[in-house]
């Protein structure tokens, strides 16, 4: 049995469309959906951007419980 849980990422990240508020370290395009995923090493986060709107739809903060921010 698989249980669905709410997406843990944050929404409503404020920024100018098609301009990310950080220097991108790595970038990956979704081959199926109009999305890209970008990593921010200094901010310890990954975001997914809607390529239709240019807006960050979800932000995931990266934290390791034993060592802190990675």
C-alpha positions as a LaTeX table, in Angstrom:
\begin{tabular}{lrrr}
\hline
Residue & $x$ (\AA) & $y$ (\AA) & $z$ (\AA) \\
\hline
Unk1 & 0.00 & 0.00 & 0.00 \\
Unk2 & 1.31 & 3.44 & $-0.92$ \\
Unk3 & 0.24 & 6.46 & 1.07 \\
Unk4 & 0.33 & 9.91 & $-0.47$ \\
Unk5 & 1.60 & 12.72 & 1.72 \\
Unk6 & 1.61 & 16.47 & 1.11 \\
Unk7 & 4.58 & 17.86 & $-0.81$ \\
Unk8 & 7.05 & 19.10 & 1.83 \\
Unk9 & 8.45 & 21.96 & $-0.22$ \\
Unk10 & 7.65 & 25.62 & 0.35 \\
Unk11 & 5.62 & 27.73 & $-2.07$ \\
Unk12 & 5.20 & 31.45 & $-2.69$ \\
Unk13 & 8.87 & 32.30 & $-3.19$ \\
Unk14 & 8.87 & 35.94 & $-4.30$ \\
Unk15 & 11.06 & 36.80 & $-7.30$ \\
Unk16 & 10.92 & 38.33 & $-10.77$ \\
Unk17 & 9.64 & 35.92 & $-13.42$ \\
Unk18 & 12.43 & 34.06 & $-15.22$ \\
Unk19 & 15.08 & 35.50 & $-12.85$ \\
Unk20 & 16.14 & 33.26 & $-10.00$ \\
Unk21 & 17.18 & 35.02 & $-6.79$ \\
Unk22 & 20.45 & 33.09 & $-6.53$ \\
Unk23 & 23.41 & 31.89 & $-8.61$ \\
Unk24 & 22.48 & 28.50 & $-10.05$ \\
Unk25 & 24.98 & 25.72 & $-9.45$ \\
Unk26 & 23.25 & 22.92 & $-11.39$ \\
Unk27 & 20.23 & 22.88 & $-13.68$ \\
Unk28 & 18.07 & 20.02 & $-15.00$ \\
Unk29 & 15.13 & 20.22 & $-17.40$ \\
Unk30 & 12.15 & 17.89 & $-16.97$ \\
Unk31 & 11.70 & 16.07 & $-20.29$ \\
Unk32 & 7.94 & 15.55 & $-19.76$ \\
Unk33 & 6.63 & 18.61 & $-17.90$ \\
Unk34 & 7.37 & 22.33 & $-18.43$ \\
Unk35 & 9.71 & 22.48 & $-15.43$ \\
Unk36 & 13.33 & 22.98 & $-14.58$ \\
Unk37 & 15.09 & 22.14 & $-11.36$ \\
Unk38 & 17.89 & 24.38 & $-10.11$ \\
Unk39 & 20.24 & 23.99 & $-7.17$ \\
Unk40 & 21.61 & 26.74 & $-4.98$ \\
Unk41 & 24.69 & 25.48 & $-3.11$ \\
Unk42 & 25.19 & 28.54 & $-0.92$ \\
Unk43 & 21.49 & 28.69 & 0.01 \\
Unk44 & 21.27 & 24.91 & 0.49 \\
Unk45 & 18.12 & 24.52 & $-1.58$ \\
Unk46 & 16.64 & 23.09 & $-4.76$ \\
Unk47 & 13.79 & 24.81 & $-6.58$ \\
Unk48 & 11.50 & 23.81 & $-9.41$ \\
Unk49 & 10.50 & 26.49 & $-11.85$ \\
Unk50 & 7.38 & 26.50 & $-14.00$ \\
Unk51 & 8.66 & 27.24 & $-17.52$ \\
Unk52 & 5.27 & 28.62 & $-18.59$ \\
Unk53 & 5.22 & 31.32 & $-15.90$ \\
Unk54 & 8.91 & 31.63 & $-14.98$ \\
Unk55 & 8.00 & 31.37 & $-11.30$ \\
Unk56 & 9.41 & 29.11 & $-8.59$ \\
Unk57 & 6.59 & 26.70 & $-7.79$ \\
Unk58 & 8.34 & 24.81 & $-5.01$ \\
Unk59 & 11.49 & 25.25 & $-2.90$ \\
Unk60 & 13.15 & 22.43 & $-0.98$ \\
Unk61 & 15.56 & 23.37 & 1.81 \\
Unk62 & 18.34 & 20.83 & 2.26 \\
Unk63 & 19.19 & 19.93 & 5.84 \\
Unk64 & 20.95 & 16.87 & 7.22 \\
Unk65 & 19.84 & 16.09 & 10.81 \\
Unk66 & 23.27 & 14.95 & 12.04 \\
Unk67 & 25.56 & 17.45 & 10.33 \\
Unk68 & 23.33 & 20.46 & 9.78 \\
Unk69 & 23.28 & 22.28 & 6.45 \\
Unk70 & 25.03 & 20.48 & 3.63 \\
\hline
\end{tabular}
